[in-house]
Amino acid sequence: MNPTTPAAANQASRSQRDTESRMPEADSAIIQVEKLTKTYQTARGPLCLFDGLDLEVRRGEMVAIVGQSGAGKSTLLHILGALDAPTSGTVYCASTNVASLSAQQAAGFRNREIGYVWQFHYLLPEFTALENVALPLLARGLRKLEAMTQAARWLQEVDLDDRGLHRPGELSGGEQQRVALARALVNNPRLLLADEPTGDLDSVTAGRVFELIERLHAGHGLTSVIVTHNHELAQRCTRVLRLEKGRLGEISAAA
């Protein structure tokens, strides 16, 4: 394999991962959550969002999480991605006890291990598509030329190699989300966390973006957790889980 391809860079970057707070690599679960609770203090008293929630996601799975608005789906992704902390319970993600990380360690963990895609693309409007994709690499300390070269390869991966010099305002909604996908994966993470990645798109564009997610998931050996209200797209995942009353239950699994 050409060592300059994203897949080859993927293997090289994984040799640099932290060894702190890891669970045994022999365990094939890349996400292991046990007895998770998350409680918020409100004017009306404590609000318990998760009540002993358990979750296991094995390497290579694409898991969809569905549920009513306000059930806590986004909060769960935030906890998995070290953007929020649990009230109690055990959360291992990419072999790391995310609850034990300092703010600086959490930032490094996210940069290396997690690709995050939101419902809104959150691209920086003053930068080109190429520059937006390169930002995580620059944050990691890569030289600008190398970062731009890798970013260009990822734009090619999402079929936007001819749009690299365009700013977000010059791109369609589907193109903006494809740039966001390239940015999420440019550091070759093991995990893709996607929060309503097609929620702002029309049905045809949503289908195309989801097909791209499926292709990237398979082609780069990802493990993916996708929050969605689109049950048709959810059924294309390995498993579909429903978050309800603070716990997860499986409602379908691929044959």
C-alpha positions as CSV (number, residue, x, y, z in Angstrom):
1,M,0.0,0.0,0.0
2,N,1.2,3.5,-0.8
3,P,2.3,4.9,2.6
4,T,1.0,8.4,1.7
5,T,-2.6,7.2,1.6
6,P,-5.0,8.0,4.5
7,A,-5.3,4.3,5.3
8,A,-1.5,4.0,5.6
9,A,-1.4,7.2,7.7
10,N,-4.1,5.7,9.9
11,Q,-1.8,2.8,10.9
12,A,1.2,5.1,11.5
13,S,-0.8,7.5,13.7
14,R,-2.1,4.8,16.0
15,S,1.4,3.9,17.1
16,Q,1.5,7.2,19.0
17,R,-1.5,6.7,21.3
18,D,-1.4,7.3,25.0
19,T,-1.0,4.4,27.3
20,E,-2.7,6.0,30.3
21,S,-6.0,4.7,31.7
22,R,-6.3,1.9,29.2
23,M,-8.3,-1.3,29.5
24,P,-6.8,-4.5,28.2
25,E,-6.4,-4.5,24.4
26,A,-7.5,-8.2,24.2
27,D,-11.0,-7.1,24.9
28,S,-12.7,-6.6,21.5
29,A,-15.1,-3.9,22.9
30,I,-13.9,-0.5,21.9
31,I,-16.6,1.2,24.0
32,Q,-17.6,-0.2,27.4
33,V,-20.0,1.7,29.6
34,E,-21.3,0.3,32.9
35,K,-23.8,1.7,35.3
36,L,-23.6,5.2,33.8
37,T,-25.5,8.0,35.6
38,K,-25.8,11.6,34.6
39,T,-27.6,14.0,36.8
40,Y,-28.2,17.8,36.3
41,Q,-29.2,20.2,39.1
42,T,-32.2,22.2,38.0
43,A,-34.5,24.8,39.7
44,R,-37.0,22.0,40.2
45,G,-34.4,19.6,41.7
46,P,-32.1,16.9,40.3
47,L,-32.8,15.7,36.8
48,C,-31.5,12.2,36.2
49,L,-30.8,11.7,32.5
50,F,-29.1,8.2,32.7
51,D,-30.0,5.6,35.3
52,G,-27.5,2.7,35.3
53,L,-27.0,2.8,31.5
54,D,-24.9,0.1,30.0
55,L,-23.4,0.0,26.5
56,E,-20.9,-2.2,24.7
57,V,-19.8,-1.5,21.2
58,R,-17.4,-3.9,19.5
59,R,-14.6,-3.0,17.1
60,G,-16.0,-2.5,13.6
61,E,-19.6,-2.1,14.5
62,M,-21.8,0.7,13.2
63,V,-24.4,1.4,15.9
64,A,-27.4,3.7,15.6
65,I,-29.0,5.3,18.6
66,V,-32.6,6.5,18.3
67,G,-35.0,8.0,20.8
68,Q,-37.2,11.0,21.5
69,S,-35.7,14.5,21.7
70,G,-34.4,15.2,25.1
71,A,-33.7,11.6,25.9
72,G,-30.0,12.3,26.2
73,K,-28.6,10.9,23.0
74,S,-26.3,13.9,22.4
75,T,-25.2,13.9,26.0
76,L,-24.2,10.3,25.7
77,L,-22.1,11.0,22.7
78,H,-20.5,13.9,24.6
79,I,-19.6,11.6,27.4
80,L,-18.1,9.0,25.0
81,G,-16.1,11.7,23.3
82,A,-14.8,13.2,26.5
83,L,-16.7,16.4,26.0
84,D,-18.7,15.9,29.2
85,A,-18.2,13.9,32.4
86,P,-20.5,11.3,33.9
87,T,-21.9,11.7,37.4
88,S,-21.0,8.1,38.1
89,G,-20.3,4.8,36.4
90,T,-17.5,3.5,34.2
91,V,-16.8,4.8,30.7
92,Y,-14.1,3.2,28.6
93,C,-13.8,4.6,25.1
94,A,-11.0,3.6,22.7
95,S,-9.5,1.7,25.6
96,T,-9.3,4.8,27.7
97,N,-11.1,5.6,30.9
98,V,-12.4,9.0,29.7
99,A,-13.7,10.1,33.1
100,S,-10.2,10.0,34.5
101,L,-8.7,12.5,31.9
102,S,-7.7,16.0,32.7
103,A,-8.9,18.7,30.4
104,Q,-5.6,18.7,28.5
105,Q,-5.6,14.9,28.3
106,A,-9.2,14.9,27.1
107,A,-8.3,17.3,24.3
108,G,-5.4,15.1,23.2
109,F,-7.6,12.0,23.4
110,R,-10.3,13.6,21.2
111,N,-7.7,14.8,18.6
112,R,-6.2,11.3,18.3
113,E,-9.1,8.9,18.9
114,I,-12.4,10.5,18.0
115,G,-13.9,11.8,14.8
116,Y,-16.9,13.9,15.7
117,V,-19.6,15.0,13.2
118,W,-22.4,17.3,14.2
119,Q,-25.8,18.0,12.7
120,F,-24.4,21.5,11.7
121,H,-21.0,21.4,10.0
122,Y,-19.3,24.1,12.2
123,L,-16.8,24.9,9.5
124,L,-14.9,28.1,9.9
125,P,-16.4,30.5,7.3
126,E,-13.2,32.5,6.7
127,F,-11.2,29.4,5.8
128,T,-11.3,27.3,2.7
129,A,-12.5,23.7,2.7
130,L,-8.9,22.6,2.5
131,E,-7.9,24.7,5.5
132,N,-10.9,23.6,7.5
133,V,-9.9,19.9,7.0
134,A,-6.2,20.7,7.9
135,L,-7.0,22.4,11.2
136,P,-6.9,19.2,13.4
137,L,-3.6,18.2,11.9
138,L,-2.1,21.7,12.6
139,A,-3.5,21.4,16.1
140,R,-1.6,18.2,16.4
141,G,1.6,19.9,15.5
142,L,2.1,18.9,11.8
143,R,3.9,21.3,9.5
144,K,1.6,23.3,7.2
145,L,2.7,21.6,4.0
146,E,2.2,18.1,5.4
147,A,-1.2,19.1,6.9
148,M,-2.4,20.6,3.6
149,T,-1.2,17.5,1.7
150,Q,-3.1,15.1,4.0
151,A,-6.2,17.4,4.0
152,A,-6.2,17.3,0.2
153,R,-6.1,13.5,0.2
154,W,-9.1,13.5,2.5
155,L,-11.1,15.9,0.3
156,Q,-10.5,13.4,-2.5
157,E,-11.8,10.6,-0.2
158,V,-15.1,12.5,0.1
159,D,-15.2,13.4,-3.6
160,L,-14.5,17.1,-3.1
161,D,-10.9,17.4,-4.4
162,D,-12.2,20.1,-6.9
163,R,-13.7,22.2,-4.1
164,G,-10.7,22.6,-1.8
165,L,-10.3,26.3,-2.4
166,H,-14.0,27.1,-1.8
167,R,-15.2,28.6,1.5
168,P,-18.1,27.0,3.3
169,G,-20.6,29.6,2.0
170,E,-19.7,28.6,-1.5
171,L,-20.6,25.0,-0.9
172,S,-24.0,23.2,-0.8
173,G,-25.3,21.7,2.5
174,G,-24.2,18.2,1.4
175,E,-20.8,19.4,0.4
176,Q,-20.4,21.2,3.7
177,Q,-21.2,18.0,5.6
178,R,-18.7,16.0,3.5
179,V,-16.0,18.5,4.4
180,A,-17.0,18.1,8.0
181,L,-16.6,14.3,7.6
182,A,-13.1,14.8,6.1
183,R,-12.1,17.1,9.0
184,A,-13.4,14.5,11.5
185,L,-11.4,11.7,10.0
186,V,-8.2,13.5,8.9
187,N,-6.4,12.4,12.1
188,N,-7.3,8.8,11.4
189,P,-9.3,8.1,14.6
190,R,-10.6,4.7,15.6
191,L,-14.0,6.1,16.5
192,L,-16.6,8.1,14.6
193,L,-19.3,9.7,16.7
194,A,-22.0,11.3,14.6
195,D,-24.8,13.4,16.1
196,E,-27.6,13.7,13.5
197,P,-25.1,14.0,10.6
198,T,-27.9,14.1,8.1
199,G,-30.5,16.0,10.1
200,D,-30.1,19.3,8.2
201,L,-30.2,17.7,4.8
202,D,-33.0,16.8,2.3
203,S,-33.8,13.1,2.0
204,V,-31.8,12.6,-1.2
205,T,-28.7,14.4,0.0
206,A,-29.0,12.7,3.4
207,G,-29.0,9.3,1.7
208,R,-25.8,10.2,-0.2
209,V,-24.0,11.5,2.9
210,F,-25.0,8.3,4.8
211,E,-23.6,6.2,1.9
212,L,-20.4,8.1,2.3
213,I,-20.3,7.4,6.0
214,E,-20.8,3.7,5.3
215,R,-18.0,3.7,2.8
216,L,-15.6,5.5,5.1
217,H,-16.6,3.3,8.0
218,A,-15.8,0.1,6.0
219,G,-12.8,1.5,4.2
220,H,-10.9,2.8,7.2
221,G,-11.8,0.1,9.8
222,L,-13.9,2.5,11.9
223,T,-16.2,1.9,14.8
224,S,-19.1,4.3,14.5
225,V,-21.9,5.4,16.8
226,I,-24.6,7.4,15.1
227,V,-27.4,9.3,16.7
228,T,-30.3,9.8,14.3
229,H,-34.0,10.4,14.0
230,N,-34.0,8.8,10.6
231,H,-35.2,5.2,11.2
232,E,-34.6,4.2,7.6
233,L,-31.0,5.1,7.8
234,A,-30.6,3.6,11.3
235,Q,-31.7,0.2,10.0
236,R,-28.7,0.2,7.7
237,C,-26.4,0.0,10.8
238,T,-25.1,-3.1,12.5
239,R,-27.4,-2.6,15.5
240,V,-30.1,-0.1,16.5
241,L,-30.5,0.9,20.1
242,R,-33.2,3.0,21.6
243,L,-32.5,5.4,24.5
244,E,-35.5,5.6,26.7
245,K,-36.0,6.4,30.4
246,G,-32.3,6.6,31.0
247,R,-31.3,3.2,29.5
248,L,-30.5,1.7,26.2
249,G,-32.4,-1.2,24.7
250,E,-31.7,-3.1,21.4
251,I,-34.5,-2.9,18.9
252,S,-32.8,-4.5,15.9
253,A,-29.6,-6.2,14.8
254,A,-28.2,-7.1,11.4
255,A,-28.6,-10.8,10.5
